[in-house]
Amino acid sequence: MALLVIVAAFLLYFGFNFIKGSNIFSNQQYFEVIYQNVNGLLPGNEVKLNGLKIGRIDDATFIEDGTYRILVHLSIDGNVKIPHNAIAQIEAADLLGEMQVN
């Protein structure tokens, strides 16, 4: 019975991450970007480079310094090399209002 519970928990964890779009077996790079306005950017939205999906938004929270700026956490595929001077721009992904980082 305990083995069944462990297997079920394992499948639930991997299934939930699969639905979210995360691949837990891939290497990821993590970046933090600060914005004044995220224009409807939500966790789970895509991060694209030249139109190709290279990652997703993990989280967005207010910075607690009184400026109301927003800290956005990005997870990017580990095989993609991001230069130090890269600019992460928020733009519309489709006509329905979905946003993405390019």
CORHURA-V134238 format. One record per residue. N is the residue number from 1. SS is DSSP state (H for helix, E for strand, - for the rest). OMEGA is omega in degrees with one decimal (none if undefined). Layout:
N;SS;OMEGA, N;SS;OMEGA
//
This chain:
1;-;179.9, 2;H;178.7, 3;H;178.3, 4;H;178.6, 5;H;179.3, 6;H;178.8, 7;H;179.2, 8;H;178.2, 9;H;177.8, 10;H;179.5, 11;H;177.6, 12;H;179.6, 13;H;-178.7, 14;H;177.7, 15;H;178.6, 16;H;178.4, 17;H;177.0, 18;H;179.2, 19;H;178.3, 20;H;-179.6, 21;-;179.5, 22;-;172.9, 23;-;-172.8, 24;-;179.4, 25;-;-179.6, 26;-;176.3, 27;-;-176.6, 28;E;168.8, 29;E;-179.1, 30;E;-179.6, 31;E;174.3, 32;E;-179.3, 33;E;179.8, 34;E;179.1, 35;E;170.4, 36;-;-177.1, 37;-;-178.6, 38;-;174.1, 39;-;177.5, 40;-;176.7, 41;-;-176.1, 42;-;172.6, 43;-;-177.9, 44;-;176.7, 45;-;-174.8, 46;E;168.3, 47;E;-176.8, 48;E;173.8, 49;E;-177.5, 50;-;176.8, 51;-;-179.3, 52;E;179.6, 53;E;179.8, 54;E;-179.2, 55;E;-179.2, 56;E;176.6, 57;E;178.4, 58;E;-172.3, 59;E;174.4, 60;E;-178.2, 61;E;175.3, 62;E;172.5, 63;-;-173.2, 64;-;177.5, 65;-;177.6, 66;-;-178.5, 67;-;-178.1, 68;-;172.8, 69;-;-174.5, 70;E;177.3, 71;E;-178.7, 72;E;178.9, 73;E;179.6, 74;E;169.5, 75;E;-174.1, 76;E;176.6, 77;E;-176.1, 78;-;-179.6, 79;-;-179.1, 80;-;178.9, 81;-;179.7, 82;-;178.8, 83;-;-177.9, 84;-;-178.0, 85;-;-179.7, 86;-;178.4, 87;-;179.7, 88;-;-177.6, 89;-;175.2, 90;E;179.1, 91;E;179.7, 92;E;179.2, 93;-;-178.9, 94;-;-178.0, 95;-;-178.3, 96;-;176.9, 97;-;175.9, 98;-;-178.3, 99;E;176.5, 100;E;174.2, 101;E;179.7, 102;-;none
//
